[in-house]
Structure formats: C-alpha cells, structure tokens
Amino acid sequence: MFNVKQDGGTFKGIIGECMFKLTDKNVVITKFFNKKKYFSIFERHLTNEQYDFLDEYWYSIDAIDIVYNGNNKRIFLYEIKTRNKYHKDLHFKPKMTYETHIIYNNSKSVGFIPKLVTVWMLDNWEYTVEIVDFDEKEYSIDKPKNYDRRL
C-alpha cells in the first residue's frame, strides 16, 4: 500500500498545489495553464513590467490570482509548500531555493503580492491551507536543485 504523506518530492508538491486550487476557483496553477493562453485572457490586467516578469518566470511561480475589490486590483503570486501535519509540532520551516527566494522578493518591485502557502496534509484525506506573507522568517533557504533557473 502507498501513502502520499510518506512520499516526498515533486508529486507530493503537485498534489498540494491541486489541493490549494480546490480552495479558490480563481487561482491559476502555472504548470497546468498555458502561458500564452493566460496572457491572452489576463494581459489587459497586467502592466508591461508585470507581463515581462511573468513571461520570464512563469514556470518558477506556483500559482497566480487576480483579486478585485471594487476598482482596486491586487495580483497575488503563491509559493506553495505541502507538508505533513503531525500531532506534535516539529517547528521545521519549509525550504526553498535561493533562486525562488529572489524571484518572489523581486516580484514586489513590479506590483505583485507574493504569499507563502502551506497545504497541511492531515489524517483521513483532510487538509488545511495556511497563507502568510512571503517573508524570510517563514522559510529557510535550501541547496540549489537541478531544475532551478540561474539568476
């Protein structure tokens, strides 16, 4: 028998991204949404700088959401981490590469609002989602991965 909570790596992360998508129908998971199609639909909501940023880092960003509140528009970029929730809190911070850290922090300069999402996997197929500001105190920098983009 297999157990997703015991497996790590990419598949667990993809599952967590899909679980996060289930919580908000407007969220776009970049790896599942064609970049050209996204731009054809949402380009009018982006500045030139935002368009260029997304064009360059599309596959380095986990998810995007454009939220409207009256005439106010906010564009969120999400870095999604999938973690197991244990009965005892182990106090480990999620890890990310230095390149990911730089990309999300640089996104602020073009008007994006970066967020760190943790999808907590619980027992019996239940999960919770925690969203916090993208702040270095919330994560630790891991060693570079082969698929990381060099900045």
N, C-alpha and C positions, 0 to 999 in steps of 0.2 A: 504494500500500500504506500502511496506517495503522500507527502504532506507539504503544502506550499509554504507553511510557516517555517519549516525546517530547511527548505531550499533557499538559496540566496541568489544574488546576482541579477542579471538582466530581466529574466522572466518575472521574478517577484516584483521588480520595479514597474514593468509594463502592466502587470495586474493591478498594482497600486494606482497607476495613472488612470486606468479604466475605472477603477472604483471611485476615484475623485471625480471623473467625468459624470458618473451617475448622480452625484450630488448637485450638479449645476448643468442644465442642458445647454447653456450658452458657452461653456468652456470649450475651447478648441485644443485638442491634443495634437501637437505639431507633427508627430511621427505618423499620424493617421490621416492628416489633412494635407492635401497637395498645396504646396506653397503658391503656385500660380493661381489656383482656384481661390485660395484665401485672399490674395491681393485683388483679384477681380471683384470680389464681394466687398471687402473691407478697406480697400485702398483709399477711398474718399474720407475715411475717418483718421487717416494717418498723416503726419507731417512728412516732408521729404526725408528728414533725418530718421524718423521712426521707420519709414519704409526701408531705407538703406540698412538700418540696424537689423531689422527682421530678415531682410534678404540675405544678409551675411551670416546671421547666427540662428537661422530657422531651426536647424536640427540640434542646436545646443540648448534650446529652450524647451521645457517640457510642455507648457500649456500657456494659452493666452485667453483673456476675457476682456471684452469691452463692456463697461457698465455705464449706463446712462441714468442720470438723476436730474430730470428737467433738462435744462440747457447745458448742464455740467457732464462732461465725459471723462471717464478715467479708464486707462488701459493697464491691466494687470498682467504681469509675467510671473509664472509659477515654476518654481523648482520643487519637484515632488519627490519625497522620500517615503519608502514603505518600510515600516518597522513592526516587529512583534511586540505586543503589549504583554508583559509578564505580571504576575501577581505581586512581585517585588520590583520596585523601581530601581533600575541599574544605573541610572544617571549618565548614560552614554549619549554624546551628541552625535547627530547624523554627520556623515563625512561627505565632502565634495572636493573636487579637484580645484587647484588654484585657478585654472582657466575658467571654470564655471563661476567661481567667486568673482573674478574680474568682469566677466560678461554681465552678470546680473547687477553688479555695482555700477558698471558703466551705463546700464540701461536707464538709470535715474537721470543722467545728463540729457537724455533726449525726451524725457517726459513720461517714461513708463514707471509703474509702481511695482517693484519686484516683491514677491512674497515667497516664503518658505512654507510648504505644505507637508505635513506628516500624516500619512494614512496609517493608522494604528490597526493592525490585524488582531482581532480578539478571538475568543473561542466561538464555536458554532456558526462560522461564516459571518459573524458580525464584525463591524469595523467602525471606527470614528475618524473624523478628519479634524486636524488642528492646523490653523493658518496663522502665521505670525509674520511680522515684518522681516524682510531679508536683512539680517544683522549678524555680523560675525560672531557675536556672543552665543548665537543659536546653533552653530555648527562648527566643525573642525575641518581643516584642510588636509586632504588625503594625498597620497602619492599620485603622480600622473598616470592616466590609463592610455592604452594604445589608441583608442578611438578619439581621444581629446584633440581638439584643434589647438594648434600652437598660435599664440597671440603675438 
